């Protein structure tokens, strides 16, 4: 994924890594459940026209998807616009949401392999 290659060049984005407890959580829950969580987090935290707590809605820890969201610039609408070229101030389409979840899951899969 080209977007992941671009994000890897960012000093800020490239510092995010899954820790042992995150990897254990993924192993325990399975990737299907993690994808389900990612879909929910995107749908309820960033997909609306005016997300609640915009710019602060994604914690920096506490769930592997949160870490992945910061690593993939899918954490807030400002980052989504900057990195994914999806405009702010409108609801995300289903296709756009699926794109963001795919990027998150690809990043997680790459972390699992390391």
C-alpha positions in Angstrom: 0.0 0.0 0.0 1.5 3.3 -1.1 -0.1 5.2 1.8 1.8 3.0 4.3 5.1 3.7 2.4 4.4 7.5 2.7 3.5 7.2 6.4 6.6 5.2 7.1 8.7 8.3 6.1 6.9 10.5 8.8 9.0 10.7 11.9 5.8 11.0 14.0 3.8 8.2 12.3 6.7 5.8 12.1 7.2 5.8 15.9 4.0 3.9 16.5 4.5 0.1 17.1 2.4 -2.5 18.6 3.6 -3.7 22.0 3.6 -7.3 23.4 0.3 -6.7 25.2 -1.3 -5.4 21.9 0.0 -8.4 20.0 -1.4 -10.7 22.7 -4.7 -9.0 22.5 -4.9 -9.5 18.8 -3.9 -13.2 19.2 -6.6 -13.7 21.8 -9.4 -11.9 19.9 -8.4 -12.8 16.3 -8.1 -10.6 13.3 -11.8 -10.7 12.4 -12.7 -9.2 15.8 -10.0 -6.6 15.5 -11.4 -5.6 12.0 -14.8 -5.4 13.6 -13.4 -3.0 16.3 -11.7 -1.0 13.6 -14.9 -0.7 11.6 -16.8 0.5 14.8 -14.1 3.0 15.8 -14.0 4.5 12.3 -17.8 4.6 12.0 -18.5 6.0 15.4 -15.4 8.2 16.1 -14.5 9.8 12.7 -17.0 9.0 10.0 -19.6 11.6 11.0 -19.8 15.1 9.5 -18.8 16.6 12.9 -17.0 14.1 15.0 -17.2 14.6 18.8 -13.9 15.8 20.2 -12.4 16.2 16.8 -8.7 15.9 17.0 -8.8 14.2 20.4 -11.2 11.4 19.8 -8.6 8.6 19.4 -6.7 7.7 22.5 -2.9 7.1 22.2 -3.1 3.7 23.9 -5.5 1.1 25.2 -6.4 -0.8 22.1 -4.2 -2.0 19.1 -6.6 -0.2 16.7 -6.0 3.1 18.4 -2.2 2.7 17.9 -2.8 1.7 14.3 -5.1 4.7 13.8 -2.3 7.1 14.8 0.3 5.2 12.7 -2.0 5.3 9.7 -3.3 8.8 10.1 -6.9 7.6 10.5 -7.2 9.1 14.0 -9.1 12.3 13.2 -10.6 14.1 10.2 -7.7 16.5 10.0 -5.2 13.7 9.6 -7.5 11.8 7.2 -7.7 14.9 5.0 -4.0 15.5 5.0 -2.8 12.0 4.4 -5.8 10.3 2.7 -7.1 13.3 0.8 -10.7 12.8 2.1 -12.3 16.2 2.8 -13.5 17.1 6.3 -16.9 18.5 7.2 -19.0 15.8 5.6 -19.9 12.2 6.4 -17.5 9.6 5.2 -18.9 7.2 2.5 -19.0 3.5 3.2 -16.2 3.1 0.6 -14.0 5.7 2.4 -14.6 3.9 5.7 -13.7 0.6 4.2 -10.5 2.2 2.7 -9.5 3.5 6.2 -10.2 0.1 7.8 -8.2 -1.6 5.1 -5.2 0.6 5.8 -5.5 0.0 9.5 -5.6 -3.7 9.1 -2.7 -3.8 6.6 -0.6 -1.9 9.1 -1.6 -4.3 11.9 -0.8 -7.3 9.7 2.6 -5.8 9.0 3.2 -5.4 12.7 2.3 -9.0 13.4 4.8 -10.2 10.9 7.7 -8.4 12.6 
